[in-house]
Amino acid sequence: MKKSLIILGLILLLTSNVLAAVSSDFKECVQRGYETRATAQESICIFPDGSNCTIDNFNQGICGEEFMVENYCVEQGVLIWDRDKCCNGLKPHLSSFIFGHPSCQPFSVRFVENLKYNPLCWFGIIIFLVLVSYIIYRIKKKRSRRKVRKFFKYVFVY
């Protein structure tokens, strides 16, 4: 019974996914880099000058028109809906085992994120470390044999 619970727990842990989806109502506010705040009644978009507007009114153009710029790019780490809006050098990235909206990330972050969840990569790293350790062991063993031979050579010659 205990083994089956452990196995079930491991299966659930290994197959679990994270949902990181955000309502598309927040798209215009979030992609432009504005802060959002949700209350029990409504969601608010807060602009750089401190003014605010409800998300629905902002999306409909009722308020905050001066902040509804067409030419913008999404900064690193910000959620993105339109994949062509990332700033220079950034591309949309969503980590493995996560469903939802990607965020704009540089190559280095995308590379490391992909390595973290790639078992073949980790297997290769382990094999490499084992080989390096074995080579170092063999070199040290050879050097110690030479010292022993030199010692006995001098002892028996005299």
Backbone hydrogen bonds in HBPLUS format (Angstrom, degrees):
<---DONOR---> <-ACCEPTOR-->    atom                        ^
c    i                          cat <-CA-CA->   ^        H-A-AA   ^      H-
h    n   atom  resd res      DA  || num        DHA   H-A  angle D-A-AA Bond
n    s   type  num  typ     dist DA aas  dist angle  dist       angle   num
A0005-LEU N   A0001-MET O   3.10 MM   4  6.38 149.9  2.19 145.6 153.3     1
A0006-ILE N   A0002-LYS O   3.04 MM   4  6.32 154.5  2.11 146.9 153.8     2
A0007-ILE N   A0003-LYS O   2.88 MM   4  6.14 163.1  1.91 154.4 159.0     3
A0008-LEU N   A0004-SER O   2.91 MM   4  6.01 158.8  1.96 142.0 148.2     4
A0009-GLY N   A0005-LEU O   2.88 MM   4  6.03 155.4  1.94 143.2 150.2     5
A0010-LEU N   A0006-ILE O   2.91 MM   4  6.18 157.3  1.96 150.5 156.2     6
A0011-ILE N   A0007-ILE O   2.94 MM   4  6.17 158.0  1.99 150.4 156.5     7
A0012-LEU N   A0008-LEU O   2.98 MM   4  6.21 163.2  2.01 150.2 154.5     8
A0013-LEU N   A0009-GLY O   2.91 MM   4  6.09 153.5  1.98 145.3 153.3     9
A0014-LEU N   A0010-LEU O   2.89 MM   4  6.03 163.0  1.92 151.6 155.7    10
A0015-THR N   A0011-ILE O   2.98 MM   4  6.02 142.7  2.13 145.8 155.1    11
A0018-VAL N   A0097-PHE O   2.92 MM  79  6.35 161.4  1.95 151.6 156.4    12
A0099-PHE N   A0018-VAL O   2.72 MM  81  6.12 161.7  1.76 165.1 171.6    13
A0020-ALA N   A0099-PHE O   2.51 MM  79  5.76 178.1  1.51 172.7 173.4    14
A0026-PHE N   A0023-SER O   3.15 MM   3  5.96 159.3  2.20 120.4 124.2    15
A0027-LYS N   A0024-SER O   3.13 MM   3  5.12 160.3  2.17 104.3 110.5    16
A0030-VAL N   A0026-PHE O   2.86 MM   4  5.85 177.5  1.87 175.8 176.5    17
A0031-GLN N   A0027-LYS O   2.96 MM   4  5.83 168.7  1.97 158.0 161.6    18
A0034-TYR N   A0029-CYS O   3.10 MM   5  5.46 150.3  2.19 168.8 159.7    19
A0033-GLY N   A0030-VAL O   2.87 MM   3  5.14 156.7  1.92 110.8 118.2    20
A0046-ILE N   A0035-GLU O   2.74 MM  11  5.13 176.1  1.74 156.0 157.4    21
A0037-ARG N   A0044-ILE O   2.90 MM   7  5.16 152.7  1.97 146.5 152.0    22
A0044-ILE N   A0037-ARG O   2.67 MM   7  5.16 170.6  1.68 159.6 163.1    23
A0039-THR N   A0042-GLU O   2.80 MM   3  5.37 172.7  1.80 162.3 164.6    24
A0055-ILE N   A0043-SER O   2.89 MM  12  5.68 158.7  1.94 142.0 142.8    25
A0045-CYS N   A0053-CYS O   2.74 MM   8  5.40 173.7  1.74 170.5 171.4    26
A0053-CYS N   A0045-CYS O   3.01 MM   8  5.40 144.8  2.14 143.7 154.6    27
A0047-PHE N   A0051-SER O   2.84 MM   4  5.52 166.5  1.86 163.0 167.5    28
A0050-GLY N   A0047-PHE O   2.94 MM   3  5.45 163.7  1.97 122.4 126.3    29
A0058-PHE N   A0054-THR O   2.94 MM   4  6.16 159.6  1.98 156.7 162.9    30
A0059-ASN N   A0055-ILE O   2.91 MM   4  6.12 164.8  1.94 155.3 159.1    31
A0060-GLN N   A0056-ASP O   3.02 MM   4  6.20 145.0  2.15 144.2 153.5    32
A0062-ILE N   A0057-ASN O   2.91 MM   5  5.06 144.5  2.04 155.1 154.6    33
A0061-GLY N   A0058-PHE O   3.13 MM   3  5.10 150.9  2.22  99.5 108.4    34
A0067-PHE N   A0064-GLY O   2.96 MM   3  5.37 150.2  2.05 110.6 120.0    35
A0068-MET N   A0065-GLU O   3.07 MM   3  5.13 158.2  2.12 105.3 112.2    36
A0074-VAL N   A0085-LYS O   2.61 MM  11  5.73 159.9  1.65 147.4 154.4    37
A0087-CYS N   A0074-VAL O   3.07 MM  13  5.51 151.5  2.16 149.8 141.0    38
A0078-VAL N   A0075-GLU O   3.34 MM   3  5.90 165.2  2.36 132.9 134.2    39
A0077-GLY N   A0104-CYS O   2.77 MM  27  5.41 165.1  1.79 154.4 156.8    40
A0104-CYS N   A0078-VAL O   3.31 MM  26  6.08 149.4  2.41 149.7 150.6    41
A0080-ILE N   A0102-PRO O   2.89 MM  22  5.86 150.2  1.98 165.7 158.8    42
A0085-LYS N   A0082-ASP O   3.18 MM   3  5.81 157.6  2.23 128.7 128.3    43
A0090-LEU N   A0087-CYS O   3.07 MM   3  5.66 161.1  2.11 139.6 142.0    44
A0091-LYS N   A0105-GLN O   3.02 MM  14  5.58 165.6  2.05 143.6 144.5    45
A0105-GLN N   A0091-LYS O   2.95 MM  14  5.58 167.6  1.97 143.3 144.6    46
A0093-HIS N   A0103-SER O   2.86 MM  10  5.52 143.7  1.99 140.6 150.7    47
A0103-SER N   A0093-HIS O   3.04 MM  10  5.52 161.0  2.07 143.7 140.9    48
A0110-ARG N   A0106-PRO O   3.19 MM   4  6.48 167.4  2.20 156.0 159.8    49
A0111-PHE N   A0107-PHE O   2.78 MM   4  5.93 160.0  1.82 158.6 164.2    50
A0112-VAL N   A0108-SER O   3.07 MM   4  6.23 168.2  2.08 148.1 150.7    51
A0113-GLU N   A0109-VAL O   2.92 MM   4  6.01 164.0  1.95 151.4 156.5    52
A0114-ASN N   A0110-ARG O   3.00 MM   4  6.15 154.8  2.06 144.4 151.0    53
A0115-LEU N   A0111-PHE O   3.00 MM   4  6.28 147.9  2.11 144.9 154.1    54
A0116-LYS N   A0112-VAL O   2.97 MM   4  6.18 153.8  2.04 152.8 159.1    55
A0118-ASN N   A0115-LEU O   3.16 MM   3  5.15 173.1  2.17 111.6 112.9    56
A0121-CYS N   A0118-ASN O   3.18 MM   3  5.49 126.0  2.49 104.7 117.2    57
A0122-TRP N   A0118-ASN O   3.36 MM   4  6.77 159.6  2.40 151.4 156.2    58
A0123-PHE N   A0119-PRO O   2.94 MM   4  6.14 154.6  2.01 148.4 155.7    59
A0124-GLY N   A0120-LEU O   2.97 MM   4  6.16 158.6  2.02 146.2 151.4    60
A0125-ILE N   A0121-CYS O   2.96 MM   4  6.27 154.5  2.03 150.0 157.0    61
A0126-ILE N   A0122-TRP O   3.00 MM   4  6.19 159.8  2.04 148.5 153.4    62
A0127-ILE N   A0123-PHE O   2.97 MM   4  6.23 163.8  2.00 152.4 156.8    63
A0128-PHE N   A0124-GLY O   2.96 MM   4  6.12 162.3  1.99 148.2 153.2    64
A0129-LEU N   A0125-ILE O   2.98 MM   4  6.23 161.6  2.01 150.5 154.9    65
A0130-VAL N   A0126-ILE O   2.95 MM   4  6.17 156.6  2.00 151.6 158.2    66
A0131-LEU N   A0127-ILE O   2.96 MM   4  6.21 160.4  2.00 153.0 158.1    67
A0132-VAL N   A0128-PHE O   2.97 MM   4  6.21 164.1  2.00 154.0 158.2    68
A0133-SER N   A0129-LEU O   2.95 MM   4  6.06 161.2  1.99 145.2 150.8    69
A0134-TYR N   A0130-VAL O   2.94 MM   4  6.14 154.3  2.01 147.0 154.0    70
A0135-ILE N   A0131-LEU O   2.94 MM   4  6.19 160.4  1.98 152.8 157.6    71
A0136-ILE N   A0132-VAL O   3.00 MM   4  6.23 164.0  2.03 153.2 157.2    72
A0137-TYR N   A0133-SER O   2.96 MM   4  6.13 155.9  2.02 145.6 152.5    73
A0138-ARG N   A0134-TYR O   2.94 MM   4  6.22 158.5  1.98 151.7 156.6    74
A0139-ILE N   A0135-ILE O   3.01 MM   4  6.25 159.4  2.05 151.3 156.6    75
A0140-LYS N   A0136-ILE O   3.02 MM   4  6.23 165.0  2.05 151.7 155.5    76
A0141-LYS N   A0137-TYR O   2.95 MM   4  6.12 153.3  2.02 146.5 154.5    77
A0142-LYS N   A0138-ARG O   2.98 MM   4  6.21 155.3  2.05 148.2 153.8    78
A0143-ARG N   A0139-ILE O   3.08 MM   4  6.34 162.0  2.11 150.6 155.2    79
A0144-SER N   A0140-LYS O   3.03 MM   4  6.24 155.9  2.09 147.1 153.3    80
A0145-ARG N   A0141-LYS O   3.12 MM   4  6.35 148.4  2.22 143.0 151.1    81
A0146-ARG N   A0142-LYS O   3.09 MM   4  6.40 155.4  2.15 150.3 156.4    82
A0147-LYS N   A0143-ARG O   3.16 MM   4  6.46 157.5  2.21 148.2 153.4    83
A0148-VAL N   A0144-SER O   3.14 MM   4  6.36 155.4  2.21 143.5 149.7    84
A0149-ARG N   A0145-ARG O   2.91 MM   4  6.17 160.6  1.95 153.5 158.6    85
A0150-LYS N   A0146-ARG O   2.93 MM   4  6.15 165.6  1.95 154.3 157.7    86
A0151-PHE N   A0147-LYS O   3.00 MM   4  6.15 156.3  2.06 143.4 150.1    87
A0152-PHE N   A0148-VAL O   3.04 MM   4  6.31 165.5  2.06 155.0 157.0    88
A0153-LYS N   A0149-ARG O   2.81 MM   4  5.94 151.7  1.89 150.6 159.6    89
A0154-TYR N   A0150-LYS O   3.09 MM   4  6.29 160.8  2.13 150.5 153.4    90
A0155-VAL N   A0151-PHE O   3.04 MM   4  6.25 150.0  2.13 144.0 153.3    91
A0156-PHE N   A0152-PHE O   2.99 MM   4  6.04 167.4  2.00 151.6 153.1    92
A0157-VAL N   A0153-LYS O   3.14 MM   4  6.01 138.5  2.32 137.9 148.0    93
